Amino acid sequence: MVTTWRMPAETEPHERLWMAFPRPNATFGSVQPAEASAAWAAVANTVVTFEPVTMLVDPVSLPTARRLLDPAIDVVEQELDDAWLRDTGPTFVLDGDGRLGAVDWSFNGWGDHEWSAWAKDGLVGAAVGSAAGAEVIPSLLVNEGGGIHVDGEGTVLLTETVQLDPRRNPFADRARVEAELARTIGASHAIWLPRGLTRDDGRFGTSGHVDICATFPSPGRVLLHEQRDPGHPDHAVSATLRATLERAVDAAGRSLEIVPLPAPETLRDAEGFVDWSYVNHVVVDGGVIACGFGEERADAAARDVLAEAYPGRQVVSVDARGIFAYGGGIHCITQQQPVAPA
């Protein structure tokens, strides 16, 4: 008998949230990264006020993690290369009987870059799945959790520049990717976006993860990153993504309601054009943990949009600049484990 798996929407009840703590490496630097450590801890300490958190910590980072993390957070010692658990960890799924599964994607450091290392991170998906008591579902597809978003009803959002990246899946085409997503997460309909944000194409980028561009707050609705300043290259990217979504339908055949989520006003940092995005939030039980960027007006406007998109949930901003400085946001460092019905 073939098991049918389904990836629940992020808004469905959680058992807990999984994270991994930063450690020195090529992107964080050769010593324990103070800015990143504080930023990751701030997210975890906020999330644990809503739901349980389990933090994977490399032995080298244990003293820092224990000093910064709320004692309510479960700390699990695990050798790590990096700290983006959305990508290195598993994607949790449920079957028709409520059994928990964990899709263990193949991982090659976001496309086998000269700086990326994944000998340890390649073992994290199965380790987390086993620790959660899930059935581990191996997949030969090179994919990351930040490269997909689902509505819980069969629709998956993804980008051509990630799953069809020849450095990840040189022999894949749309049909093969969609077949594997149907097998592993129950996706019956794929919406392919042509690309991701500009900064994400840089040296330490993911080549276009969807979770910084667009997400489903509910079936039939999409929150879309909107860069309103024509001086930023993502102004054109936002327009392209909107045009693609306007032509799309979901698994139920519905046209999508597109809700713009305007970018912060900051356009550049020391490295160039920023990819700061409020789309890269994470939904928790009773709440939404939103990226903050030290811009009172823009952060408040984003919270208003998110509060409307997720009615009944408390929206809390956490300063995410110390995360984006290293290549991602709050969604990128978290992975939800859904409740498996008894």
N, C-alpha and C positions, 0 to 999 in steps of 0.2 A: 504493500500500500504506500502510495506516494504522499508524503506530508506536505500540506499546504501552509506556508508561512505568510504572515502579514506583519509589516512594520507599522506599529501604531503611530498615530499622529502625536506630536510632541505634547499636545494639550491633554492627552489621556493620562490617567493617574500613574504616578511613578512609585517605584519601590525605593529608589535612591538615585543619586547623581554620582557619576564617576569622574575623577580628574587625575592628572599626573602633575607632580611638582617639578618646577624647572631645576636643571642641573647644568653645570658648565658643559658647553659643547661649541661647535663651530658658529652657531648663530647667537648664543647667549654670552659667549666669551669664555676665557680660560679659568675664571674664578667664579665662585657662586654669584649669580646675577642678582644683585640687591633689588633693583627696580622691578624685575620680573617676579622675583620671589614675593615681594610685597603685593604686587598686582594680582597674582594667582591666589594668594592667601586672602585678599580682600573679597574676591569672588566667592571662594569656598566658605568664608565666614559669613557671608550674606546668604548664600544658598541654604546653609545648615539651619537657618532660622525658619525655613519653609519645609525642608525635607532632609532626610539623611544624606550624608556625603561620605564617600570613600575616596581617599587620596592615595595614589601610588607614589612612593617616594624612593628614589635611588639611595643606596646607603650613604653616598657622599653628601647628600642633602638632608639627611635625617635631623641633625641638630638645628638647622635653620627652620625646617618645616615644623618641628615640635615647638619651637619658640614662637612662630608666627600664627600657627593654626589654632582655631578654637578647639578646646579639648573634646568637644562633642563630635569632632570629625574622626572617623575611623582611618587610621594610617596603616597602610600595607606596604611592607618593604618589597621593592621590585626593581631589578636592574633596568635602567632606561637609557635611551639615546637622547630623547627629546621630550617635550611636555605637551604635545597637541593631541590629547586623548580622543577627541572627535575623529581623528584620522588614524591613529595607531591602534585604538581600541576597537572592539567589535560593535556592530550594529545589532541591537536587540530586536527580536521578533517574537510573535506568539503564533501558535497553531490554533486550529479550530476548537481544540479542547482546552485552550488556555495554557498550554505547555510553553515554557520559555526557551527560546533559541538565541544563539549569538552568532551572527555571520562574521566569520574570520576572513576578511578580505586579504588578498595578497597586497603587500605594502613594499614599495621600493624607494622610499624617501622622496615622494612627490615627483617621481620621474627620473630617478637615478642621476641626481646632480653631483658635481664634483665635490661638493661640501657635505652632502647628506650621508648619514650612517644609519643603518636600520637593523643590524644584526640582533640587537636586544629588542628594539621596538617591534620587530617582526614576530616576536613571541608574545606580545602583550595581548593581542586579540583573544587568543586561545586561553591565556592565563586568566584574563578578566572573565571570560565566559564561564570557565570552570569554577572560578571563585564565586560567581553568582548562582551556580547550580544550574546553568543552562546547558542545553545540548549545543555543542559547538558545530557550526555548519561551515566547513571549509569552502573557499571560493578561489578559483584561479584568476578571477578578474582583479586586476590592480585597480583599486578604488579606495577612496577615503570617505569617512562619514560626512565631512564637510562638502563633498562633491554631490550630495543628494539631499533633497528635501521631499517629504511625502505629505499627502493630505489625509492618510489613513484609510482612504477609500479606493486605492488602486492607482492614484496618479503620482508620478515622480517627476520632479524638476531636476535637470542636470545640464551640463555644458559640453559642447563638442570638444572643447580644448582640454578636458580632463579625461573622461573615459575613452575618448578616441585619440588621445595623445600617443604618438608612436613610441615615446620613451616609456610609456606605461603598458600599453596594449597594442603592440605593433601589428598584430593580425586581426584586430577587432574591427567590426563595422557596427552600425546602429543595431542591426537585427541580432547580432550575437550579444551585444551588451544588454539589449532589452530582454532577451531570453534568459540571461543570467539574473537580471533584476527581478524577473517574474518568478524564477525558481527560489531566489533567496529572500526577497522582501515582499513578494506578492504584488509587484507593480504590473498592472495590466495596460497602462497607458503612460507613455513618456512624452514630456514636453522638453525639447532640446533647445536650450539657449545657445546662441552662437559663440559666446565668450563671457569672460568675467571682467572685473575692473582692471584699470591700467596698472596700478602698483602691483597687483597680483601676478602680472606677467614679468616682474623683475627677477633678479637673480635668486632671491630667497622666497619667491612667491610659489603659489600652487598651480599656476597656469590657468586659474579661473574658477575657483570654487564657487558654487552657487550660493552657499550660505552667507555670503557677504553681499549678494545681489538681490535675492528674492526668496520669499518663504510663504508658506500657507498658514495664516492664522486660523483658518477654518476652510472647509471644502468650498470651492467656488470663488474664493478670494485670495489675492496675492498681494503681499506687501512688497513694494519695489523700491530699491534705492534710487533716489532722484538727485542728481547733481544739477543744481539750477544755474551755476555760474558757467557761462560759455568759455571762460578762460581755462577751465579744467578739462582735460581730455575725457573724463567720465561723463561730461555733459552729452557728448555724442553717443557714448556707450549706453547711457540711460535711455536715450531715445531709441536706440536699436533694440534694446531689451524690451521696452514697452511695445514697440511695433510687433515683435515676435509674440509676445503674450496676448496682444489684441487679436491676433489671428488664431490663437490656440483654443482648444476646448479641453476639458478634463475627462477623466474616465467615465463620468456620467453623461458626457456630451454637452455639458454646460459651457457657455462662454464665461470668461473669467472677469470678475470685478477687480480692477487694479487700483490699489490704494497706495499713493505715493508716500514715501517716507524720506523727506528731504535730508540731504547730507548736512553736516555741520558747516559753519562758515569758513573754517580754516581750510586753505587750499594746499599749502605746502609745509613741509618740515625740512630738516637739514638734508634729507635724502631725496627730496623731490616732491612731486604731487602725492598727497596722502590718499589712502583708501578708507578713511574713517567712515564707518557705516553703522547706522542704528538698526539695520536689518539683522546684524549679527548678535542678536539677543538670544537668551535661552529661557524657555518656559518651564516653570517649576509648579509644584502643587500650590495653588492659591496665589501665584505670583508670576512676574516676569522680571528677569534680571537684565536690565538694559545697559548698553554701553554709554558711558558719560565721557565728555571730552573737555570739561572745564569751560563750556560755553553755556551760561545760565539760560539764555533765551532758547537756543537750539535744543539743548538737552530737555528743557521743559516741554517744548513743542513735540519732541519725539515721544516723551512719556504720554502726552495727550493722545497721540495717534495710536500708541500701543494700548492704552487703556480702553479706547473705543474698539480696537481690534480684538482684545481679549477681555470681554466684560466680566466683572466679578473678581478680577485678579489685581493684586497690588503691584504696581510697577515701581521698581527701585532702580536707580541709576548707580552704577559703580564705575569709577574712573578707569577707563580701558586704555588710556594712552600708553601705559607701561606694558600692555599686551600687544597693541598694534605696532609698537616700536620694534617688535621682534617678528612680525609677520602675520598676525591674526587678531581675533577678537574673542569675546566671551563665549560665543557658541563654539568656537574652534577648540576651546580647552575643556569642554564639558561633554558628557555623554549620558543620556538618561536611560535608566533601566525601568521598563514599564512594570506595573503590577501584573503578575500572573494570577488570574482568577482561580480561587480554590476549587 
